[in-house]
């Protein structure tokens, strides 16, 4: 049986329009999922939508529709974008689905019955856009510390989760598992937060009705974060604990934006501890994107719309840029100039040029038929060694979710391939029939290197990789056994490649 691997994105809030931040997390999860499949894992890749809460209820009321109508309408935008981006998720969960509601009610009921959830009264400052309560010391000038919008004083009967009872256990887990919260700077942030002491958490609301009712007290709806976080297990069939849940839980990695780190590394683990369930293996918080140096916001009208980027530049360009431009975990800045620069230098000049030059020479010198290589010279052995080392380098980077470093490792080989052409000068070799075997060896080394490059690029740029491998006479999806030297069969007819990426003139 194949080993199992489980990766998730956050579930995206339907009161939002899909933007570059949503695309970033989802493409990263998709690349990881595809890579793990390439390496022989059976992957469960989950994404979905978060559809309950006061914001959705208010927005629906303003639009003259029911909350579910609003959710049904908006969720299609996310689903259409994921299709367009080539996202290969196993499942898409919606918090309005019956399977999810039953799982949430089950865990809430269990925690109530064992005394981990109790009825009390809550009074504090509440931020509706963030759906978060804040204490007097946390707010500044009557505004939310997260979004800087006004907060209101709310007092209501509420169910509480005894989060304070799990602080020591959570801290012990974090200290025993250095990989649990990544990157390290974020781990330190959470340790500092827990050291201040965890308070019990209000986990129900009575001020609105759009949510999952508290079992046995329907005046209350379950707090949207308790509801949303549970999606990671309800999608696996929880409360049924055999089957899919038994195969894939605990999750290998929750990929999230840094703004929701606390919910995933404090609230969620303590809920799971109380329920007696294993904790996630890793929570990885990536950075935010700014646009031309400014924070993305609707008021500045600088929200980068992924559909528009895909239509203008192509899906694989967008996937490549998002993961190449910025080390995963740090903040990044988006600009069209840097995107065009990546297209022209990395994709057109380096990657595309290498394939079109190589296949054009094979067509010219051997009518497009790959010849068996002769004995390898020093230059060939160096190229082969570099191509063989690439798979291990990429693997180490992917284990660390260092996507940009993985791509750098692939591009090092692409650059070496371009340099190899200049050093071996096939055009000079072709002038003398005595050099025919040497020329055949050079062409084989060049094309075999690119076969390995495009096998490793398949998770990042599936469409480009498929095109390039087709040119090399390969129609199957790459698998782990393809990541070794010597898989191109002499006698294969190799097509003359069209330019994979046309250059973009700056004026455009």
N, C-alpha and C positions, 0 to 999 in steps of 0.2 A: 504493500500500500504506500502511496506517495506521502511524504511528510505534509502536514497542514500548515497554512499560513493565513492569518486573519489581519486585515488592514481596514481602517475606517477613516472617513472624513467626518467633520462635524455634520450635523444635519442643518441645512440652511433655512434661515427664517423666511417665511413667505411674505413678510411685509417689506421685502427688499427686492431690488432688481439685480440679477446676476452681474457682478463686476469682476475686475481682474483678480481681486483677492480670492473670490470663490473659485475662479478658474485655476489659480495658483495651487491651492491646497489639493484640488481634485486631480489636476494633472500630475502632481507629485505622487499622490496615492496610486494613480493609474500606472505610472512608470514603475513604481515599486512592485505593484501587483503583476505587471507584465514580466518584469525581470525575474520575480520568484517563479512564475510559470515556466519561463525559459530554463531556470535552474532545476526544474523537476518537481516543484511544489504544487499541491492542490490548494488553490487560493480562494478564499472568500473575501470579496472586496465590497464593502458596504458604503453607500451614501444615501442621502434622503432629505426630507424636509420636516421642519419644525413648524407646526401649524396652529398651536394653541396660544392662549395668553391675551392679555389686555390690549396690546398694540394691534393685534389682528382684529379683535372685536371692534376697536375704535375705528380702524381703517375701513372695515367692512361697512360699518354704520354710515361713515362719511360718504362711501361710494354707493350707498343704497342697495347693498346686497348682503346675503348672510355670510358669516365667517367662512363656512365651508365653500360657498360659491367663490369667494375671494381666493381661498386656498387652491381650489381646483383650477382656477384661471392662472394663478401665478406659478404653480408648481410645473405647469407645462413649459414655462420659459426655461426653468432649470433643466428639465428633462431634454428639451430640444438642444440646449447648449452642450450638454454632456454627449449627446449623439454626434453633434457637429465636431466636438473636440476628440472624438474617438475613444471616449471613456468606456472601459471594459468592466464595469461593475457587475457583481453577481446579483445584487439585490438593491432595490430602492425602497426605503421604508418611509412611510408617512405616519405622523403621530396621530392622525385621524383614523387610521386603520384599526379594525377590530382586534387583530392579533396583538397590536401594540397596547391598546387600551386594557386588554385583559391582563397582560404581563405587568403593566404599571400598577393596576389595582391589586394584583396578587402580592407584589413586593411591599406595597404600602400597607396592606392588611397584615402581612407577616410582621412588619416592624411595629405596627400598633399593638398586635396581640402580645408581642414579647416586651412591650413597654419602652421601645426605642423611639416611638412617636407618641406624643401626649398632647392633650388639649390645654391651651393657655390663652393669654391675651398679648397682643403685640402692639407696640407704639413706637414709631420711628419715622425718619424721613424717607420718602419713597420716590424713586425716579421711574416714571412709566416707560420712557424709551428704553432704558436698560433693564427694566423689570427687576430692580435691586433695591433693597432697603439699606440705608446708611445711618450711622450714628451721628450725633451732634458733632463729634470731633473729626469725623471724616469729611463733612461737607464744608465748602468755602463760599461765603456770601450767599448762602441759600441755594447753592448750585451743586449738581452731581460732580464728584471728582473724576468720573470717567468721561462723560460727554459734555459737561459744562452747561447743562440745561437746568431750569428751575426744578426743585424737588418740592413735594407737598407732605404735610404732616398727616400720617395715617395711623388710626387706632382701630384694630379689629381683632375679633376672636380668631385664633389661629392654632393649627396643629404645629407642633415643634418636633424636630428630629434632634435626638441627643448627640449632636456632633461633638460636644465638649468631652463626651466619654471616650472618644476614639483618638484624641490628639496624640497621646503617648504611643499607642499602637501604630499610628500612621508614621510618626517620626522614626520609630524603630525600623519600620519597613523601608523608608527612604534611605536611612543610614546603611541598612544591610544590602540595599540594591541601588548602587550608584547609577545604573542605566535607566532607572525608573522614570526620572524626569530629565528631559534633555531640551536644549543644550544646558551646560553646566550653570551658566548665569541665571537661567530660569529656575534651576533646582535650588540655588542659593536664595532666590527671592521667596520661594515657597517655604523653605526652612525658616526664614526670618518671620514669615506670616504665622506659621504654626507656633513658633516660640512665643509670640505675643499672647497665645492662649486662644483656643477655639471656643466660640459661643454656640449655644444651641441655635438651630436654623429653623426659621419659619418656613413650613412646607405646605401651607394651604392659603387660599384667598377666599374672601366672601364678597369683595367689591365688584366682581364681574363673574360671568357664568361660562365663558368659552374655555372649556378645559375638561379634564377627566374628573368626574365627581369623586369625592372621598368616600370609600366604601362605608356604608352605614350612616353617613351624614351628608346628604346631597346639597346642603346649603353651602358647603365648601367645595372648591375645586382644587385639585392638586397643583402646587407651585410648578410653573412651567419648566424650571430647570430639573426638578425631580423627574418630571414626565419626560423631558427631552433626553437626558443622559441615559435613561433606561433603554433607549432604542438599540443600543449596542448589544443588548442581550435578547430583547424581544424579537429582533430580526433573525436570531438563531433558534427561535422556537421556545424561549423561556416563557413560562415556568417549567416546561418539559425539559429535563436536564440531560436526557440521553440524546441520541441522534446528532443533529447539526451542532447543538450547543456543546455537547460532550466532545465533539470532534474539534471545534475551533476555539472554545473559550478556555483559558484567558486570551484576550486579543494580543497579537504581537506588537502592534503599534497603533495608537490613536494619533493621527496627524491633525493638528489644530493651529489656529492663529493665536498669537500670544495674548490677545485680549480675553480669551476664555480659558486661560491656563488654570486659574484658581478653581473653577468649576470642575475641571477634569482631574486635577491633582490633589484636591482637598475634599470637595463635596462628594464626588463620584466614588473615590476609594472608601470613604467612610460609610456611604450607603451600602457598598458591597461587603465591607467588613461586618456591618450589622446583619446583613442577610446571609452571612456565612459563605460568601462566594469568593473565588480567587480574584486577585487584583490584576489589572492590565500589566503586561510586561514592560511597556514603554509608552510614555506620553511625550510627544515631540512638538514643541511650540515654535513655529516659524515666525519670521518678521512680517512687517507690513510694507506695502508698496506706497510710495509717494509718487506724484506726477510732476515732472519738471521741478522737483524740489519742494513741492507743496503737498500738504495732506489732501487726500481725495475727499471731496465733499460735494453734496448736491448743490449747495449754495454757490460754490465756486465754479460749478458746471465743468468739473474736470474729472468726472468719474470715467475711467477707461472701460469702454464697452467691448467685451471679448468678441461678440458676433461681428462687429465692425472690423476688428483687427484680423479675424480669420478671413473675412471677405476680401480684405485689402491685401494681406500678405500670405495667406495660406495656413492651414491648420498646423503642419509640422514646424513651420517657422515660429509660430506662437508658442508651441510646446517647447521647442528648443530654447528660445529666448528666455522664457520664464525660469527655466532650470539652469541655464548657463550663466546668466547675467550676474546673479547674486549667490554667494554661499548660503545654502539653506540654513535658516536659523537667524540670519541677519536681516535688517531692513534693506529694501531695494528701491531704486528710483527708476520710474518708467519715462522714456522719451522716445519719440519716433526716430530721432537721429541715431540713438544707440541701437535701436532695432534694425534700422537700415544698414548700419555699420556691421552688425553681426551677419546680416544676409550677405552683404558684399564680400566681407573678408572670410568669415568662417565657412559659409555655405556655398557661395558661388565660386570664389577663388580657390579655397582649399579642398572641400569635399567634392563638389560637383566637377571641378576642373580635373581632379585626379582621375575620376571615372571616365570622363569624356576623352581625355588624352590617352589613357591606357587602352580603352576599347577601340579608339580610332587607329592606334598603332597596330593592334592585333588584326584589325580588319585589313589594314594596308599591307602588313608584312606576311600574314598567314591566312588571309581570306576569312578571318573571324574564327578559325579553329584553334582551340587551345592545344599547344604541343606539350609533350612530356618534358620536364626539366632535366638538364644534365647535372653534373656535379656542381654544388654551390660554391661560389667564390666568397671571399671575406665580406664584401658588401651585402651579398644575398643572406649570408648567415646572420649578419647584424640586423637586417630587416626582419628576418624570420624570428630572431630572439625577441625583438621589440614587440612584434605582433603576438607572440606567445605569452609574453609578460603582461600584455594589456588585459587579458581576461582576469588574471589574479588581482591586478591593480583596481579594475572596475569593481570586482567583487568586494574588496576591502572597503572601497568608497561607499558602495551601496549598503553595506552593513551599518555604516555610520550615517546613512542618509545624506552623504556629501555628494549630491547630484552634480554640482558644477565641477567638482574634482573628478568625478567619473567621466564626464564629458571631456575634461582637459586631458585625461589619460588616453582617451580615444583620439583626440585631435593631435596629440604628440605623435601618434602612429601615422595619422593622415599627413602631417607635415614631413615626417621621415619618408613617406612614400613619394611625395612630390620632390623631395631632395634626391631620392634614389634615382628618379628619372634623369635629373640633371647630371648625376654622377656616372650613370651607366651609359648615357647617350645612345639609346636604341637606334636613333636615325643614322648614327655613324656605323654602328654594327651592321645595319641593314645593307650598307653599300658593298659588303664583301661576303660572298657565299660561304667562305671559310668560317665566318662567325655565326652561322645559322643556329648551332646548338646553344651558343652563349646567348643569342637574342631570344631563343625560345625559353631559356631559363629565366632571363630578366622579365619577360612577359608573364611567365607563370608566377613568379614571386610577387609581382605587382598586383595581379588580379586575385591571387590567394590572400594577400594582405587585406585587400578591400572586401573580400568575402567575410573575413573575420571581423573587420570594422563594422560592416552592415548587420552582422548577426548581433553584435553588442549594441548597435544603435536602434535595433527593432523596438525595445521598450520605450525609448524616447521619441523616435520619429517613425512610427509604424509604416506609414504610407511611403515615405522616402526609401526606407529599408526594403520594402516589398518591391518597389520599382527597380532598385539597384540589384537585388538578388535575382530578379527576373532576367535582367540584362546578362547576368552571369550564369543563366541557365538553371536557376534554382526556383522552384515554385512552392516548396513547403516552408512552413514557419520554422525558424531556427529553434533547435533544442540544445541542451547542454553539451551533448557529444559533438556538436558542430564547432565548439570553441577551441578546437585544436588544429594545428597546421596540417595541410595536405589533403583537404576534403574535395578540392576542385578536381574533377576527373579529366585527364587529357583526352582530347577528341571531342570535348563539349563545344557546341557552336555558341559563340558569345556575340551578342548583338552590339552594334555601335550605339553608345548611349547618347540620348538627347541631353541637353543641359538640365541638371536636376533643379537648379535655382538660377533663373535669369538675374543678372545684376540689376539693381535699381539706381537710376540716375538720381542724384541728389535733388534735382529740380522737381522731380515727381512728388 
